[in-house]
Amino acid sequence: MRILLSYPAPDAELETHVTSLAIGLTLRGHDVIVHSAHPMDHLLEADSVRIIRSPSLAELILDGDFDVAHLTSDDDQRVGPWTYKACPAPVVLTVFRERKKLRAVGLSRVIFSSDELLQRVRLVGAHPKASVLPLVRSPDDSGAIALHVTTYEDLAGRRPDGPRRWLATQLSGDRYRRRSAQMDPRRSDNPIERIGVLVTSYCRPDSLQRCVSGVAGLTGVSAVCVVDNSPDPVRIQESADFGDHVRVEVIADGTNRGQSAAVSIGLHRLQDADAVLILDDDTVPTNELLTDLKAAMEPGVAGVGLENQHCFRYNGAGPPRLLAWSPSLIRMEAVREIGPPESLLFFGADDFDFSLRLIQVGWRLKWLPHQLSVLRTGTFWPERQYFDARNSVWLATWRRSRTLPMWLLAGDMIWMLGAEARSLIMHPSDRVIRRAFRAILVGLVHGLVGRMGAPPPWILSGRGSPNEPPFESILL
């Protein structure tokens, strides 16, 4: 058999499992392809294992040149149900970390690494066969490897072609992939010399101060603009960190303009720069990051961003068409051509809309694999799903984008409402589910009727929790 394995995120336990399983399968005469987002030194000595990092996982799954695709629970944030359904081969997903629920639509089998996870993780949207298989600890763990082989043999060849797979393939971007090769991207040979930095923030003063301190350590920056949307902003100490050669401007008047308007204001204030580094306040930039982003800014590229799980998931197959704002380097020449981000979106999906507008006029985008420290604040906010539902449905209906990812995003939000409704029926006393369900429902209605701009007051008042956990530093 030809088996696809995935290693989506740096994790010692997962790396041991994927490495041992890959070597063990090859020793038993199977062909193994490992799609790795990060280096895997342990597999370099295995001649029969093929390690690839490009194309994207979604595009590789759509090609389907294998008998079984074996992913992990981190991969469901990169691809999702539509890509599972579009895969010509059966898709297996291993869950090895505790989580509240898992969207199982399109999966042929769900494998849990322990009985405890099988009992605690709730499958929503579909109920494929679930089994418990321990993680493989070494290539000599013949018992665990044999159980995996038995699972593969039971599934291989069972995935039929039909209308549902054709529809899922179109929604995942296969039609655009064939058309994109004929696009003639514009060229821009203008050098990137003047770099501006834009930082946006909302109600996270400590995180903002850390981000600004990181910006102060960057070299080659000519101007910095900080837009703080907090209703009660705290003055940041920028004067002691920046030299006289850097122009610093802080916009903090107690007005919450929304993320998209904040980015628009910052880009306008930094219009004399050749490119602008856009950051949220939970991102701490480094000189290595800025150097890599500048090096990737080739002629014809309007923006470079880091590989992001949501960009992977909604991009579909083909070249990158979606970028997340933070962190990303945007060419100002492209901004002047297509205009600022859409302020009506207020928060969420405004970066996706901006990316698709760049693609439609012929610019290219790039994803950059890079490890970066991000400060997670753990802000409790189920009402955030209001923006996800409202903005995605509005983009797919009122904006009527000709690119498929927006329809994929809207369909995913509608499906999410059904999943939350089912969870609410099963757990009517769960306060978090009730809040999320209400936010999604109202967001879908507002998106369909075109009510945009600032959200209802209860959306923003739901942000935050008295039991908010402390800052956590992770790597992306």
C-alpha positions as CSV (number, residue, x, y, z in Angstrom):
1,M,0.0,0.0,0.0
2,R,0.9,3.6,-0.5
3,I,0.3,5.6,2.7
4,L,0.3,9.3,3.4
5,L,1.4,10.4,6.9
6,S,1.3,14.0,8.2
7,Y,3.5,15.8,10.7
8,P,1.8,19.2,11.1
9,A,3.3,20.7,14.3
10,P,6.5,20.3,16.3
11,D,5.8,17.9,19.1
12,A,8.2,15.3,20.5
13,E,5.6,12.6,21.1
14,L,4.0,13.1,17.7
15,E,7.4,13.1,15.9
16,T,8.3,9.8,17.6
17,H,5.0,8.3,16.5
18,V,5.2,9.4,12.9
19,T,8.9,8.5,12.6
20,S,8.4,5.0,14.1
21,L,5.3,4.3,12.1
22,A,6.9,5.4,8.8
23,I,10.0,3.3,9.3
24,G,7.9,0.3,10.6
25,L,5.6,0.5,7.5
26,T,8.5,0.6,5.1
27,L,10.1,-2.4,6.7
28,R,6.9,-4.3,6.0
29,G,7.0,-3.4,2.3
30,H,4.7,-0.4,2.2
31,D,5.4,3.0,0.4
32,V,5.2,5.9,2.8
33,I,5.0,9.6,2.1
34,V,5.4,12.0,5.0
35,H,4.1,15.6,4.5
36,S,6.0,17.6,7.1
37,A,5.6,21.2,8.0
38,H,8.9,21.0,9.9
39,P,12.2,19.2,9.6
40,M,12.3,15.5,10.6
41,D,15.9,14.6,11.1
42,H,15.0,11.1,12.3
43,L,13.7,10.2,8.9
44,L,16.6,11.4,6.8
45,E,18.3,8.0,7.2
46,A,15.3,6.1,6.0
47,D,15.8,5.8,2.3
48,S,12.4,4.3,1.6
49,V,10.5,7.2,3.2
50,R,9.7,10.2,1.1
51,I,9.5,13.5,3.0
52,I,7.9,16.4,1.2
53,R,6.9,19.9,2.3
54,S,5.4,21.2,-0.9
55,P,2.7,21.3,-2.3
56,S,0.3,22.1,0.5
57,L,-1.4,19.3,2.4
58,A,-4.8,20.2,0.9
59,E,-3.4,20.0,-2.7
60,L,-1.6,16.7,-1.9
61,I,-4.9,15.3,-0.6
62,L,-6.8,16.4,-3.6
63,D,-4.3,14.7,-5.9
64,G,-4.9,11.5,-3.9
65,D,-1.8,9.5,-5.2
66,F,-2.0,7.0,-2.2
67,D,-4.3,4.4,-0.8
68,V,-4.9,5.8,2.7
69,A,-4.3,9.3,4.2
70,H,-3.4,9.2,7.9
71,L,-3.6,12.6,9.5
72,T,-3.5,13.8,13.1
73,S,-5.8,16.0,15.2
74,D,-3.7,19.1,14.4
75,D,-4.4,18.6,10.7
76,D,-8.2,19.2,11.0
77,Q,-7.4,22.9,11.5
78,R,-5.4,23.0,8.3
79,V,-7.8,21.2,5.9
80,G,-11.2,20.3,7.3
81,P,-14.3,18.4,6.2
82,W,-14.5,19.6,2.6
83,T,-11.0,18.4,1.8
84,Y,-11.7,15.1,3.5
85,K,-14.7,14.5,1.3
86,A,-12.7,15.5,-1.8
87,C,-9.9,13.0,-1.1
88,P,-10.1,10.0,-3.5
89,A,-8.7,7.8,-0.7
90,P,-10.1,7.2,2.8
91,V,-8.9,9.6,5.4
92,V,-7.9,8.5,8.9
93,L,-7.4,10.9,11.8
94,T,-5.5,10.2,15.0
95,V,-6.5,12.1,18.1
96,F,-3.7,12.2,20.7
97,R,-4.6,15.3,22.7
98,E,-7.7,16.0,24.8
99,R,-10.2,18.4,23.2
100,K,-13.9,19.2,23.6
101,K,-15.1,18.1,20.2
102,L,-14.0,17.0,16.8
103,R,-15.7,17.6,13.5
104,A,-15.7,14.2,11.9
105,V,-17.5,14.9,8.6
106,G,-15.7,13.2,5.7
107,L,-13.5,11.0,7.9
108,S,-13.5,7.3,7.3
109,R,-12.0,6.3,10.7
110,V,-11.1,8.2,13.9
111,I,-8.3,6.6,16.0
112,F,-7.8,7.6,19.6
113,S,-4.5,7.1,21.4
114,S,-6.3,6.1,24.7
115,D,-9.6,5.0,26.0
116,E,-9.8,8.2,28.1
117,L,-9.8,10.3,24.9
118,L,-12.4,8.1,23.3
119,Q,-14.7,8.8,26.2
120,R,-14.0,12.5,26.5
121,V,-13.8,13.8,22.8
122,R,-17.2,14.3,21.3
123,L,-17.6,13.7,17.5
124,V,-19.9,16.2,15.8
125,G,-21.3,16.3,12.3
126,A,-20.8,12.6,11.6
127,H,-20.0,9.4,13.5
128,P,-17.4,7.3,11.7
129,K,-16.1,4.1,13.2
130,A,-13.8,4.9,16.2
131,S,-11.0,2.7,17.6
132,V,-8.3,2.9,20.1
133,L,-4.7,2.4,18.9
134,P,-1.7,3.4,21.0
135,L,0.9,5.7,19.6
136,V,3.9,3.9,18.1
137,R,7.0,4.3,20.2
138,S,9.6,2.6,18.1
139,P,10.0,0.9,14.7
140,D,10.2,-2.4,16.6
141,D,6.8,-2.0,18.1
142,S,5.4,-4.7,15.9
143,G,2.0,-5.0,17.7
144,A,1.0,-1.3,17.3
145,I,2.3,-1.2,13.7
146,A,0.3,-4.3,12.8
147,L,-2.9,-2.8,14.2
148,H,-2.4,0.3,12.0
149,V,-1.7,-1.9,8.9
150,T,-4.9,-3.9,9.6
151,T,-6.9,-0.6,9.8
152,Y,-5.4,0.6,6.5
153,E,-6.2,-2.7,4.8
154,D,-9.7,-2.6,6.0
155,L,-10.2,0.9,4.5
156,A,-8.2,0.8,1.3
157,G,-10.3,0.9,-1.8
158,R,-13.5,1.7,0.0
159,R,-13.8,5.4,-1.0
160,P,-16.2,5.7,-4.0
161,D,-16.3,8.5,-6.5
162,G,-19.6,10.3,-6.9
163,P,-21.4,13.7,-6.8
164,R,-20.6,14.5,-3.2
165,R,-16.9,14.1,-3.9
166,W,-17.1,16.2,-7.1
167,L,-18.9,19.0,-5.1
168,A,-16.3,18.8,-2.3
169,T,-13.5,19.0,-4.8
170,Q,-14.9,22.1,-6.4
171,L,-15.4,23.7,-3.0
172,S,-11.9,22.8,-2.0
173,G,-10.5,24.8,-4.9
174,D,-9.7,22.2,-7.6
175,R,-11.3,24.2,-10.4
176,Y,-9.4,27.3,-9.4
177,R,-6.2,25.3,-9.3
178,R,-6.6,24.4,-13.0
179,R,-7.4,28.0,-13.9
180,S,-4.7,29.6,-11.8
181,A,-1.9,28.2,-13.9
182,Q,-3.1,30.4,-16.8
183,M,-3.0,33.7,-14.8
184,D,-0.3,36.1,-15.8
185,P,0.9,37.7,-12.5
186,R,2.1,41.3,-12.7
187,R,5.8,42.0,-12.1
188,S,7.2,44.6,-9.8
189,D,10.9,45.0,-9.5
190,N,10.8,47.9,-7.1
191,P,13.3,47.2,-4.2
192,I,12.1,47.0,-0.6
193,E,14.2,49.6,1.2
194,R,11.9,51.5,3.6
195,I,10.1,49.2,6.0
196,G,7.2,50.4,8.2
197,V,5.7,48.5,11.1
198,L,2.0,48.6,12.0
199,V,0.8,47.3,15.3
200,T,-2.9,46.9,16.2
201,S,-4.2,46.3,19.7
202,Y,-7.4,46.0,21.7
203,C,-7.6,45.8,25.5
204,R,-4.2,44.0,26.0
205,P,-1.8,46.5,27.4
206,D,0.8,44.1,28.6
207,S,0.8,42.2,25.4
208,L,1.1,45.4,23.4
209,Q,4.1,46.5,25.5
210,R,5.9,43.2,24.7
211,C,5.1,43.6,21.0
212,V,6.4,47.2,20.9
213,S,9.5,46.2,22.7
214,G,10.1,43.5,20.1
215,V,9.5,46.1,17.3
216,A,12.1,48.4,18.9
217,G,14.7,45.7,18.5
218,L,14.2,45.5,14.7
219,T,16.8,46.9,12.4
220,G,16.1,48.7,9.1
221,V,12.7,50.1,10.2
222,S,11.9,53.7,9.2
223,A,8.5,54.2,10.8
224,V,6.2,52.6,13.3
225,C,2.5,53.2,13.8
226,V,0.5,51.8,16.8
227,V,-3.3,51.8,16.6
228,D,-4.8,51.0,19.9
229,N,-8.6,50.4,19.8
230,S,-9.0,50.0,23.5
231,P,-11.7,52.1,25.1
232,D,-9.3,53.0,28.0
233,P,-5.9,52.8,26.4
234,V,-2.7,52.7,28.4
235,R,0.2,54.9,27.3
236,I,3.0,52.8,26.0
237,Q,6.6,53.8,26.6
238,E,7.8,54.1,23.0
239,S,10.2,57.1,23.3
240,A,12.9,55.2,25.3
241,D,13.0,52.3,22.9
242,F,13.3,53.8,19.5
243,G,16.1,55.9,18.1
244,D,15.8,59.3,16.5
245,H,15.9,57.8,13.0
246,V,12.5,56.0,13.5
247,R,9.3,57.9,13.2
248,V,6.8,56.7,15.8
249,E,3.1,57.5,15.9
250,V,0.6,56.2,18.4
251,I,-3.2,56.5,17.7
252,A,-5.1,55.8,21.0
253,D,-8.1,58.0,21.5
254,G,-10.4,55.5,23.2
255,T,-12.4,54.7,20.0
256,N,-12.9,51.1,18.9
257,R,-12.8,51.4,15.1
258,G,-12.4,47.7,14.5
259,Q,-9.5,45.7,13.2
260,S,-10.0,46.5,9.5
261,A,-10.3,50.2,10.1
262,A,-7.2,50.2,12.3
263,V,-5.2,48.5,9.6
264,S,-6.5,51.0,7.1
265,I,-5.4,54.0,9.3
266,G,-2.0,52.5,9.9
267,L,-1.4,51.8,6.2
268,H,-2.4,55.4,5.4
269,R,0.1,56.8,8.0
270,L,2.9,54.6,6.6
271,Q,2.2,55.2,2.9
272,D,5.8,56.5,2.4
273,A,7.2,53.0,3.1
274,D,7.9,50.4,0.4
275,A,6.4,47.6,2.5
276,V,4.6,47.4,5.9
277,L,5.0,44.7,8.5
278,I,1.6,44.2,10.1
279,L,1.4,42.8,13.6
280,D,-1.2,42.0,16.2
281,D,-0.3,42.8,19.8
282,D,0.3,39.1,20.6
283,T,3.1,38.8,18.1
284,V,6.7,39.5,19.1
285,P,8.7,40.1,15.9
286,T,12.4,39.3,15.4
287,N,15.1,40.4,13.0
288,E,15.2,36.9,11.6
289,L,11.5,37.1,10.8
290,L,11.8,40.5,9.1
291,T,14.8,39.3,7.1
292,D,13.0,36.2,5.9
293,L,9.9,38.1,4.9
294,K,11.9,40.6,2.9
295,A,13.8,37.8,1.2
296,A,10.5,36.2,0.1
297,M,9.2,39.5,-1.4
298,E,10.0,38.5,-5.0
299,P,8.9,40.5,-8.0
300,G,5.2,40.0,-8.5
301,V,4.6,39.2,-4.8
302,A,2.3,41.6,-3.0
303,G,2.4,40.0,0.4
304,V,4.2,37.4,2.4
305,G,2.8,35.8,5.6
306,L,3.5,32.8,7.8
307,E,1.8,29.5,7.3
308,N,-1.5,29.7,9.2
309,Q,-3.9,26.9,10.0
310,H,-7.0,29.0,8.9
311,C,-5.2,30.0,5.7
312,F,-4.4,26.3,4.9
313,R,-8.0,25.3,5.8
314,Y,-9.9,27.8,3.6
315,N,-7.3,28.3,0.8
316,G,-8.2,25.1,-0.9
317,A,-5.8,23.6,-3.4
318,G,-3.4,25.5,-5.6
319,P,-1.1,28.5,-4.8
320,P,-1.6,30.7,-1.7
321,R,-4.6,33.0,-2.0
322,L,-5.2,33.9,1.7
323,L,-2.9,35.7,4.2
324,A,-3.5,36.4,7.9
325,W,-2.6,40.0,9.0
326,S,-0.2,39.0,11.7
327,P,2.6,38.7,10.9
328,S,2.7,39.7,7.2
329,L,4.7,42.0,5.0
330,I,2.5,43.9,2.5
331,R,3.9,45.8,-0.5
332,M,2.5,49.3,-0.4
333,E,2.5,49.5,-4.2
334,A,-0.2,46.8,-4.2
335,V,-2.2,48.6,-1.4
336,R,-2.2,51.8,-3.5
337,E,-3.6,49.8,-6.4
338,I,-6.5,48.0,-4.7
339,G,-7.2,50.3,-1.8
340,P,-7.4,49.7,2.0
341,P,-9.1,46.8,3.7
342,E,-12.9,46.7,3.9
343,S,-13.8,48.7,7.0
344,L,-17.4,47.2,7.0
345,L,-16.0,43.9,8.1
346,F,-14.9,45.5,11.4
347,F,-13.1,42.3,12.6
348,G,-12.3,39.0,11.1
349,A,-12.0,37.9,7.4
350,D,-10.9,41.4,6.4
351,D,-7.4,40.0,5.7
352,F,-9.0,37.2,3.6
353,D,-11.0,39.7,1.6
354,F,-7.9,41.9,1.1
355,S,-5.9,38.8,-0.1
356,L,-8.5,37.8,-2.6
357,R,-8.6,41.3,-4.0
358,L,-4.9,41.2,-4.6
359,I,-5.2,37.8,-6.4
360,Q,-8.0,39.1,-8.6
361,V,-5.9,41.9,-10.1
362,G,-2.9,39.6,-10.7
363,W,-0.6,39.9,-7.7
364,R,0.8,36.7,-6.0
365,L,1.1,35.8,-2.3
366,K,3.6,33.6,-0.5
367,W,3.6,31.5,2.7
368,L,6.7,31.4,4.7
369,P,7.5,28.5,7.2
370,H,9.0,30.2,10.2
371,Q,9.0,29.6,14.0
372,L,7.9,32.7,15.9
373,S,7.1,33.3,19.5
374,V,3.5,34.3,20.0
375,L,2.0,35.5,23.3
376,R,-1.4,33.8,23.8
377,T,-3.7,35.6,26.3
378,G,-6.4,32.9,26.4
379,T,-9.2,35.6,26.1
380,F,-12.6,34.0,26.7
381,W,-14.8,35.1,23.8
382,P,-17.4,32.7,22.3
383,E,-19.1,35.7,20.7
384,R,-16.2,35.9,18.3
385,Q,-17.9,33.4,16.2
386,Y,-20.4,36.2,15.3
387,F,-17.8,37.8,13.1
388,D,-16.7,34.5,11.6
389,A,-20.3,33.8,10.5
390,R,-21.4,37.3,9.5
391,N,-18.3,38.3,7.5
392,S,-17.9,35.0,5.7
393,V,-21.5,34.9,4.6
394,W,-21.4,38.5,3.6
395,L,-18.3,38.0,1.5
396,A,-19.8,35.0,-0.2
397,T,-23.1,36.6,-1.0
398,W,-22.9,40.4,-1.1
399,R,-19.3,40.6,-2.2
400,R,-19.9,37.6,-4.6
401,S,-16.2,36.8,-4.9
402,R,-15.4,34.6,-7.9
403,T,-12.9,32.6,-6.0
404,L,-14.1,29.5,-4.2
405,P,-12.5,29.8,-0.8
406,M,-15.2,32.4,0.3
407,W,-17.9,29.9,-0.5
408,L,-16.0,27.3,1.4
409,L,-15.8,29.6,4.4
410,A,-19.5,30.5,4.3
411,G,-20.5,26.8,4.0
412,D,-18.3,26.0,6.9
413,M,-19.9,28.7,9.0
414,I,-23.4,27.4,8.2
415,W,-22.3,23.9,9.0
416,M,-20.9,25.1,12.3
417,L,-24.3,26.5,13.2
418,G,-25.8,23.0,12.7
419,A,-23.0,21.4,14.8
420,E,-23.5,23.9,17.6
421,A,-27.3,23.4,17.5
422,R,-26.8,19.6,17.8
423,S,-24.4,20.2,20.8
424,L,-26.9,22.5,22.4
425,I,-29.6,19.9,22.2
426,M,-27.3,17.3,23.8
427,H,-26.0,19.7,26.4
428,P,-28.7,22.4,27.0
429,S,-27.1,23.6,30.2
430,D,-23.7,24.4,28.7
431,R,-23.4,28.2,28.9
432,V,-20.5,28.5,26.4
433,I,-22.4,26.5,23.7
434,R,-25.5,28.8,24.2
435,R,-23.4,31.9,23.8
436,A,-21.6,30.5,20.7
437,F,-24.9,29.3,19.1
438,R,-26.5,32.7,19.6
439,A,-23.5,34.5,18.2
440,I,-23.4,32.3,15.0
441,L,-27.1,32.5,14.4
442,V,-27.2,36.3,14.7
443,G,-24.0,36.6,12.6
444,L,-25.5,34.5,9.8
445,V,-28.7,36.6,9.7
446,H,-26.7,39.9,9.7
447,G,-24.4,38.5,6.9
448,L,-27.4,37.5,4.7
449,V,-29.2,40.9,5.1
450,G,-26.0,42.9,4.8
451,R,-25.9,44.5,8.2
452,M,-22.2,45.2,8.7
453,G,-20.0,47.6,10.6
454,A,-19.8,47.7,14.4
455,P,-21.5,44.7,16.1
456,P,-24.3,44.7,18.7
457,P,-23.0,45.8,22.1
458,W,-23.4,42.3,23.6
459,I,-20.8,40.9,21.2
460,L,-17.9,43.0,22.5
461,S,-19.1,42.9,26.1
462,G,-18.7,39.1,26.1
463,R,-15.0,39.3,25.5
464,G,-12.8,38.4,28.5
465,S,-13.2,36.3,31.6
466,P,-12.4,36.9,35.3
467,N,-10.6,33.5,35.2
468,E,-8.5,34.4,32.2
469,P,-5.3,32.4,32.2
470,P,-1.9,34.1,32.2
471,F,0.3,34.6,29.1
472,E,1.6,31.6,27.3
473,S,4.5,31.6,24.9
474,I,4.2,29.2,21.9
475,L,5.9,28.7,18.6
476,L,4.3,29.1,15.2
